[in-house]
Amino acid sequence: MAEILQRDGTWVFDGDALRLTPGRDRNVSLFRRTLGELVVPLGALEGLSFEKGRRSGRLRLRLRNGADPLLLATGGRLTEPHDPYQLAVEPDRHGVAEYVVEEVRAALLLARVPAGPLDRYLLPGPAVPLSVSAGDGTVSFDGERVRLEWNWKTEDAKSAAGARTLALGELAGVDWHPAAGLENGYLRFTVRGAPTEAPPKYDPNAVELWGFKKDPLMALVAAAVQARLPHPTAVASTATATATATAAVVPPAPRPAADDHDALLRRLRELGELHRAGVLTEDEFTLAKRAVLRRL
């Protein structure tokens, strides 16, 4: 077992998983203290590195793409001191940090853990229920429904409709952005069939964030929702399978001779039958028919 104890936190590697426990020092961020302990299985790890500094060093953990709903929901935008996959290391513990790195590296080689992306989450995401108040609203999530409630700072155009409840099945995605410079951040829920380009200030499916202390806590909600949505790889695979199936149902007709009008007419009849049977949608039927008519 390899272990390193610091004021910033404690990391323990037992050969099968790396346990990350935030420290109790007052400098540890509210986000990391609220997130709590993380257990990262060996199969989720891509690597661990140690960077030496003049006053302190830093351990940086890299996860395989798709392993963690928190990283997917935040797009890697959680920076130090909120990033749970970084650990500040004091100068007298640099040797210990290097030992932990070597133990993890050896375990990855021994287990032959691939470096490629994953098609399922290996970390569960934050526990529910949870509720966070920041920016212009409060977001609560119980594992099945998201509820957005507005405060007195909310733009009238958004708050006029009152509180909003979104079932998990209605959601196509969730995205968290921190405030940066003069640009506000947001937590936005993408609703199926209802895309919007409205700024978060006016979007009833988004909370606008202004760069205050509790803003990063909204990333907990984003991660908890992301963990319960279909994995992005599964969504991409389904889309590919659907496209392949559609192509198989409606194969491209061989181009007939210029004077073979009968073959084209038969093709039109076939397309009409497929449309009436519900195999082809209206748009698919229209496009296919147009392609045949151009060759008549």
Protein Blocks (a to p, Z undefined) as FASTA:
>chain_A
ZZdddfkbccddehjaccddddfbfklcfklmmnopadddfklpgbdcddddfkbccddd
dddehkamklmmnnopaccfkbmkbccddfklmmmmmmmmmmmmmmmmmnopafbdcfbd
fbebjaddddddehjbdcddehjaccddddfkbcfklmmnopadddfklpgbdcddddeh
jbccddddddehiacfbdfklmmkbccdehiaklmmmmmmmmmmmmmpccfklmmmmmmm
mmmmmmmmmccdddddfklmmlmmmmmmmmmmmmmnomacfklmmmmmmmmmmmZZ
